[in-house]
Amino acid sequence: MKILYQIAIIFFLCLMGEIVSALLPFPFPSAIAAMLLLLAALFSGILRIDHIKEKSDFLLSNMAFFFIPAGVKVIEHFDTISSIWWQFLLISILSTVLVFLITAGTVSLVMRFEERKEK
C-alpha cells in the first residue's frame, strides 16, 4: 500500500506539471514544472523525502528504461542523422563535456558552501 501511495504522489505531481505547462502562455516542459513543484513541496514541508523515497529509488535504479524511447527515435530517423552524423557526434560530445564541467563546478561550489556553513 505504501508503494501505491508513493506512486500516486509522483503521478499527481506529474499531472500538476502538465496542468501548469498547459496554463503557461509560453512553451514549458511539463517534466520541469513537475520537478519544480516537487522541489517546492519538499522545501515547504508539504512532502518529506520518506513519502517518496522507495519509489524514487526504484525509478533511479531503473533509469536506463527511460532512454529506450529516445534510442528508438534515433534508429527511426537514422537516414536523417546519417547525413549529419559528424555534427550530431560533435554536439553530443561537446554537450556531454559541458554538462560534466557544470556539474563539477556545482558540486565544488556546494562543497565549499557546506564547509563554510560548518565553520
C-alpha positions in Angstrom: 0.0 0.0 0.0 2.9 2.3 0.7 4.2 1.9 -2.8 0.8 2.8 -4.3 0.8 5.9 -2.1 4.2 6.9 -3.4 3.3 6.3 -7.0 0.1 8.4 -6.5 2.2 11.3 -5.2 4.6 11.1 -8.1 1.7 10.8 -10.7 -0.1 13.7 -9.0 2.9 15.9 -9.3 3.3 14.9 -13.0 -0.4 15.8 -13.6 0.1 19.1 -11.9 3.2 19.7 -14.1 1.1 19.0 -17.2 -1.6 21.5 -16.0 1.0 24.2 -15.2 2.6 23.7 -18.6 -0.7 23.9 -20.3 -1.7 27.1 -18.5 1.5 29.0 -19.2 1.4 31.3 -22.2 4.8 30.0 -23.4 6.1 26.5 -24.1 7.5 25.0 -20.9 8.3 21.3 -20.3 5.8 19.7 -18.0 8.5 17.4 -16.5 10.5 20.5 -15.4 7.3 22.0 -14.0 6.6 18.8 -12.0 10.2 18.8 -10.7 9.8 22.4 -9.6 6.6 21.5 -7.9 8.3 18.6 -6.1 11.1 20.9 -5.0 8.6 23.4 -3.7 6.7 20.7 -1.8 9.9 19.3 -0.3 11.2 22.8 0.8 7.8 23.8 2.2 7.4 20.7 4.2 4.3 19.5 2.5 6.2 16.5 1.4 9.0 14.7 3.2 11.6 12.6 1.4 10.4 9.4 3.1 7.0 10.0 1.4 8.5 9.1 -2.0 11.9 7.5 -1.1 11.2 3.9 -2.1 9.6 4.7 -5.4 12.1 7.3 -6.4 14.9 5.0 -5.5 13.3 2.3 -7.8 12.9 4.8 -10.6 16.5 6.0 -10.3 17.9 2.5 -10.2 16.0 1.6 -13.4 16.7 4.9 -15.2 18.0 3.1 -18.3 14.4 2.3 -19.3 13.7 6.0 -19.8 16.3 6.1 -22.6 14.7 3.4 -24.7 12.2 5.7 -26.4 15.0 8.2 -27.4 17.1 5.3 -28.7 14.1 4.1 -30.8 13.6 7.5 -32.3 17.3 7.8 -33.2 17.0 4.4 -35.0 13.8 5.6 -36.7 15.4 8.7 -38.0 18.8 7.2 -38.8 18.5 8.2 -42.5 18.4 11.9 -41.5 21.1 11.5 -38.8 23.4 9.6 -41.1 23.8 12.6 -43.4 24.8 14.8 -40.5 26.5 12.2 -38.2 29.7 14.2 -37.6 27.7 17.3 -36.4 25.5 15.1 -34.3 28.6 13.4 -32.8 30.3 16.8 -32.2 27.2 18.3 -30.4 26.9 15.1 -28.3 30.5 15.2 -27.2 30.5 19.0 -26.5 27.3 18.9 -24.6 28.5 16.0 -22.5 31.7 17.7 -21.6 29.8 20.9 -20.8 27.4 19.0 -18.5 30.4 17.4 -16.8 32.1 20.7 -16.2 29.0 22.5 -15.0 28.2 19.5 -12.7 31.8 19.5 -11.3 31.6 23.3 -10.7 28.3 23.0 -9.0 29.5 20.2 -6.7 32.6 22.1 -5.9 30.6 25.2 -5.1 28.2 23.3 -2.9 31.0 21.6 -1.0 32.6 25.0 -0.3 29.3 26.3 0.8 28.8 23.3 3.2 32.4 23.7 4.6 31.7 27.4 5.3 28.4 26.5 6.9 30.1 24.0 9.2 32.6 26.6 10.4 
